[in-house]
Amino acid sequence: MKQVPLTGFSSVCAHAGHTQDPLYAHLTPIYASSTYVYDSAEQGMRRFSGQEDGFIYSRWDSPNFREVEEKVAALECFGLSDANGAPLRAKAKLHASGMGALSTLFLTHLKAGDKVISHYSLYGGTEELFRKILPQLGIEAVITDMQDLEKTASIIESDPSIRMMYLETPANPTLRCVDLEALIGLAKRFNLVSAVDNTFATPYLQQPFSFGADYVFHSTTKFLNGHGTAIGGILIGRDEERMRGAVEKTHRLLGANSNPFDAFLLTQGIKTLELRMERHCHNAMEVAGFLDGHAAVGRVNYLGLTSHPDFEIAARQMKHPGAMMSFELKGGLEAGKRFIDRLQMCLRAVSLGTTETLICHPASMTHYGVPKELRETYGITDGLIRMSVGIETVNDILNDLDQALS
Ligand code: PLP
């Protein structure tokens, strides 16, 4: 961190975590080195015992990981204070993917017999981890409607094996939101560890630490990287001792480490986070208004429209409503496929949060193999289109949508 206080979010994006390169390179070079050398056995011992700061082995740490970990931790804590009024501090651990970071989170805190409580409409990979992998280890996920606070409280109260609360808001792909202040308050009341997937919002739009969350998590593959150049995940914890201890141990031993090149790309991507998010959100609002008034389009799910059921929660806890939306084509499956085929500038792809607008048709792509009745219970109907609005000139996005819809 620079000595001069960084007072603006974009300054933190650009400078936090950077240390002067010994050879005066402007950017931290990519440290493509699996191991680090010592001057002496004595120095090796000091490094291993933690008496001396330094690098040992790239599965554990590297200058490229450290830079981006400090940057993301500073962004998630930006402008926040701890219980004593001092600037809030947190520690982050970079992983090879979002799923890798989630594995560290759950395996650090949960053991056989423990349960994690969460809500409907999670990212599909997280839901599968809950349904297929954690049960093999004797860990159970209790999934409920967390919009219903009373019901959530009574489930937690009646089951002392629930140890963790896991929230994703806005959630992928439905954009449903849950009330961070109320739910994290509940987690504290019952002594649960609380963790929030902040991938869709980024720290620019929403800071779960401001509501007291213990952990914040990101698939950095999305808006943080911003350019679709690398897969990654990061886990940020406000208990720095636990991050240095149990979390770091799980991270090292699971082997879900990132690599210096991906970390370098992520560092550069984050530098423009505020600029990109402002533009993403501005474009998304225009696109949502356009789609909302279009004759071929039925329902538009966008958190900036008052018709979204979670408009009020989002307005309370997010700076802007984000850049993700989904909408229903009146003509069903055939209309969905035709629309997707006609796109000329917007890209047909899954993933999200890149500079380019990405559009996917879940019924013919990501959920092609899921029986119709089942996917419809998740809200994924035949004509549903999911869109990650990019930062292109908005008229070009609108023109492309218009010609594809006509
Ligand atoms: N959480 C959310 C909200 C996601 O959208 C994704 C991926 O799409 C993940 C977690 C998993 O991240 P990754 O694909 O980087 O492993």
Boltz pocket constraint, residues with backbone or C-beta under 6 A from the ligand:
constraints:
  - pocket:
      binder: B
      contacts: [[A, 96], [A, 97], [A, 98], [A, 99], [A, 100], [A, 123], [A, 125], [A, 126], [A, 168], [A, 170], [A, 172], [A, 197], [A, 199], [A, 200], [A, 218], [A, 219], [A, 220], [A, 221], [A, 231], [A, 232], [A, 233], [A, 351]]
      max_distance: 6.0
